[in-house]
Amino acid sequence: MKRIFKYILNTVPRPLLIRLSYLVRPAVALYYKGNTYTDPIDGKGYRSFLPYGYGRQRENVLAPGTLSLERHRLLWLYLKEKTPFFTARLKVLHFAPEQAFYSRFRKMKNLDYTTTDLNSPLADVKADICDLPFEDNSFDVILCNHVLEHIPDDRKAMEELYRIMKPEGWGILQIPQDLGRESTFEDDSITDPAERARIFGQYDHVRVYGRDYFDKLRAVGFKVIEEDLAGRLSKKEADTYRIDPKEIIPVVRK
């Protein structure tokens, strides 16, 4: 079964994969039902999670029921434990909406919820993150996760996010980050897709963010909180939820 999923995840285009997942997800969740691991998003237990990754697969990270990854489960815990996201009346903009969240957030009565992306079939508004069709100071909350590493002019994208966020608003801007690297690395001279995937994690990533990512956000005006919720989980909790204990959540405020 896992070999089949590895093949599908590596070969099927992402938009088609999203549509297919709605059909097969219930059967997959039932097949992997158990009590070894827990997905905090759906609250269900599984005997195993699925592998996931571009090129090099990470074992036991993709939750069968929600198709969430480590970063999604960590974000869910943060939103539940540290924010009024599930109770306050909030105007929310969600970039490249993840399946693990999309239907759940859409159903929440307290949210005025808008999704945006250039290509996602789940996007309400097709838009370029560097040239957004929203007025200044429009949103209480912005969720933009694993997007900026794809954007050549990430400074312009960050400025746009700051522009459309309301004063006193906040956001989560997760990215793949190498905390062992002081400075962000980019090299446009590397053009071979396989080599780019090896160096940047995916062929379509344009950089590897280092610890200076937080300062890049501060440079456009954000107040940044380097949230170490994962590091405060017990070893047992991190393993049960299959969360990377080293991941830092970039929380921004205006």
Legacy VTK file of the C-alpha trace (Angstrom):
# vtk DataFile Version 3.0
C-alpha trace
ASCII
DATASET POLYDATA
POINTS 254 float
0.000 0.000 0.000
2.746 2.493 0.944
4.592 1.795 -2.316
1.458 2.669 -4.257
1.084 5.967 -2.406
4.747 6.832 -2.945
4.281 6.339 -6.679
1.080 8.411 -6.807
2.523 11.286 -4.754
5.608 11.465 -6.949
3.923 11.232 -10.355
0.419 12.761 -10.255
0.220 16.563 -10.852
-0.772 18.455 -7.692
-4.159 19.864 -8.932
-5.266 16.373 -10.031
-3.917 14.861 -6.816
-6.115 17.234 -4.804
-9.225 16.132 -6.683
-8.382 12.413 -6.468
-7.694 12.615 -2.755
-11.327 13.436 -1.978
-12.328 10.089 -3.470
-9.733 7.828 -1.858
-9.123 9.519 1.497
-11.989 7.848 3.446
-10.837 4.362 2.423
-7.212 5.148 3.239
-8.134 6.520 6.669
-10.133 3.390 7.452
-7.299 1.114 6.307
-4.772 2.834 8.588
-7.071 3.194 11.606
-5.270 2.435 14.867
-3.922 3.934 18.068
-0.172 4.438 17.527
-0.347 8.033 16.248
-2.915 10.823 16.503
-3.759 13.561 14.039
-4.847 16.547 16.175
-6.740 18.010 13.232
-9.362 15.272 13.013
-8.649 13.825 16.470
-8.397 10.293 15.082
-5.835 7.591 15.737
-3.845 5.659 13.146
-1.536 2.664 13.259
0.752 4.407 10.793
1.061 7.585 8.765
2.089 7.609 5.100
5.444 8.579 3.533
5.796 11.896 1.763
8.485 13.967 0.088
10.023 15.078 -3.185
12.890 12.802 -4.135
13.823 11.708 -0.641
10.750 10.416 1.146
10.072 11.158 4.819
8.509 8.125 6.419
5.399 8.219 8.587
4.491 11.918 8.125
1.312 12.164 5.981
-1.829 11.646 8.075
-4.286 9.347 6.246
-7.477 11.161 7.267
-6.614 14.802 6.648
-3.514 14.447 4.459
-1.776 16.788 6.891
1.999 16.992 7.232
4.128 17.890 10.246
3.792 21.628 9.659
0.001 21.460 9.327
-0.446 19.615 12.605
1.886 22.043 14.369
-0.027 25.016 12.954
-3.335 23.502 14.088
-2.025 23.102 17.631
-0.791 26.697 17.629
-4.106 28.072 16.372
-6.031 26.037 18.957
-3.794 26.730 21.942
-2.409 30.219 21.354
-4.932 32.216 19.317
-8.654 33.121 19.206
-8.864 31.742 15.651
-11.688 29.313 16.477
-13.818 31.735 18.502
-13.296 35.372 17.441
-14.931 36.997 14.428
-12.047 37.308 11.973
-11.567 38.199 8.338
-9.066 35.611 7.072
-7.038 35.326 3.881
-5.543 31.883 3.228
-2.928 31.456 0.504
-2.653 28.118 -1.333
-5.209 26.526 1.021
-4.240 23.101 2.299
-6.784 20.280 2.160
-6.253 19.572 5.837
-7.720 22.996 6.652
-9.853 24.122 3.723
-13.208 22.474 4.459
-12.842 22.955 8.213
-12.100 26.668 7.981
-14.795 27.162 5.343
-17.443 25.801 7.739
-16.427 27.994 10.699
-19.191 30.547 11.325
-16.857 33.007 13.041
-14.611 33.395 9.984
-15.043 35.579 6.917
-12.811 33.213 4.959
-11.192 33.887 1.554
-8.691 31.688 -0.265
-6.249 32.792 -2.954
-3.625 31.257 -5.237
-2.562 31.351 -8.871
-3.241 27.685 -9.593
-5.049 25.921 -6.758
-8.546 24.611 -7.561
-9.455 25.559 -3.979
-8.756 29.283 -4.489
-11.627 31.787 -4.428
-9.407 34.495 -5.929
-6.740 33.790 -8.545
-3.990 36.260 -7.736
-0.269 36.959 -7.808
1.065 37.323 -4.264
3.293 40.162 -5.499
0.319 42.115 -6.873
-2.723 41.348 -4.761
-6.198 42.674 -5.684
-7.103 43.584 -2.098
-7.320 46.983 -0.438
-4.887 48.128 2.243
-5.620 46.935 5.784
-8.172 44.314 4.685
-7.537 41.176 6.781
-7.328 40.323 10.477
-5.439 37.085 9.818
-3.243 35.914 6.942
-2.150 32.301 6.520
0.606 31.894 3.941
2.456 28.642 4.409
5.166 27.156 2.168
4.557 29.767 -0.509
7.350 32.349 -0.218
10.101 29.855 -1.089
8.496 29.648 -4.571
8.446 33.423 -5.162
11.435 35.057 -6.906
10.709 38.501 -5.422
9.859 37.439 -1.876
10.510 40.960 -0.555
7.689 42.300 -2.740
5.418 39.450 -1.592
6.153 40.244 2.066
5.405 43.921 1.444
2.054 42.977 -0.090
1.194 40.789 2.897
2.030 43.666 5.216
-0.035 46.097 3.127
-3.240 44.078 3.184
-3.031 43.098 6.866
-5.074 45.235 9.259
-3.289 47.159 11.983
-3.089 44.808 14.998
-3.642 41.902 12.585
-1.508 38.784 12.622
-0.397 35.971 10.388
1.485 32.700 10.088
4.096 32.633 7.311
5.644 29.156 7.499
8.468 28.226 5.124
10.949 25.335 4.833
13.810 26.664 6.946
17.325 25.452 7.642
17.967 26.733 11.152
21.576 25.606 10.873
22.112 28.135 8.076
22.698 31.744 9.104
21.836 33.293 5.750
19.279 32.466 3.084
20.793 30.817 0.001
19.789 31.488 -3.620
21.531 30.602 -6.881
19.694 31.136 -10.179
22.632 29.681 -12.122
21.546 26.195 -10.994
19.035 25.215 -13.671
18.963 21.421 -13.692
15.696 20.378 -11.995
17.257 17.363 -10.263
20.112 19.476 -8.915
17.715 22.169 -7.760
15.616 19.553 -5.977
18.732 18.223 -4.256
19.900 21.646 -3.102
16.626 23.491 -2.494
14.342 20.621 -1.472
12.117 20.906 -4.556
12.884 21.815 -8.164
10.499 24.793 -7.964
11.934 26.299 -4.774
14.022 29.390 -5.473
15.854 29.562 -2.125
16.689 27.873 1.146
15.770 30.168 4.021
18.170 30.467 6.914
17.822 32.031 10.341
17.734 35.472 8.709
14.171 34.796 7.476
12.767 36.402 10.611
14.798 39.561 9.978
13.567 39.674 6.384
10.013 39.840 7.750
10.987 42.515 10.272
12.574 44.564 7.481
9.175 45.129 5.805
7.586 46.263 9.077
6.281 43.121 10.775
6.771 42.424 14.442
7.934 38.791 14.453
7.502 36.158 17.150
9.690 33.079 16.702
7.194 30.633 18.196
8.791 27.438 19.534
5.629 25.490 20.334
7.134 22.317 18.889
10.125 22.569 21.200
7.842 22.751 24.231
6.048 19.518 23.375
7.182 16.420 25.226
9.057 13.842 23.191
6.013 11.567 23.413
3.640 14.314 22.202
5.866 15.221 19.264
6.077 11.573 18.214
2.369 10.875 18.724
1.439 13.859 16.539
4.418 13.249 14.202
5.682 16.829 14.528
9.208 18.081 13.899
10.352 19.279 17.356
12.806 21.727 15.747
10.330 23.668 13.620
9.817 27.332 14.528
6.505 28.992 13.620
6.975 32.503 12.166
4.144 34.543 13.716
3.893 38.079 12.354
1.944 41.085 13.634
1.260 44.532 12.222
LINES 1 255
254 0 1 2 3 4 5 6 7 8 9 10 11 12 13 14 15 16 17 18 19 20 21 22 23 24 25 26 27 28 29 30 31 32 33 34 35 36 37 38 39 40 41 42 43 44 45 46 47 48 49 50 51 52 53 54 55 56 57 58 59 60 61 62 63 64 65 66 67 68 69 70 71 72 73 74 75 76 77 78 79 80 81 82 83 84 85 86 87 88 89 90 91 92 93 94 95 96 97 98 99 100 101 102 103 104 105 106 107 108 109 110 111 112 113 114 115 116 117 118 119 120 121 122 123 124 125 126 127 128 129 130 131 132 133 134 135 136 137 138 139 140 141 142 143 144 145 146 147 148 149 150 151 152 153 154 155 156 157 158 159 160 161 162 163 164 165 166 167 168 169 170 171 172 173 174 175 176 177 178 179 180 181 182 183 184 185 186 187 188 189 190 191 192 193 194 195 196 197 198 199 200 201 202 203 204 205 206 207 208 209 210 211 212 213 214 215 216 217 218 219 220 221 222 223 224 225 226 227 228 229 230 231 232 233 234 235 236 237 238 239 240 241 242 243 244 245 246 247 248 249 250 251 252 253
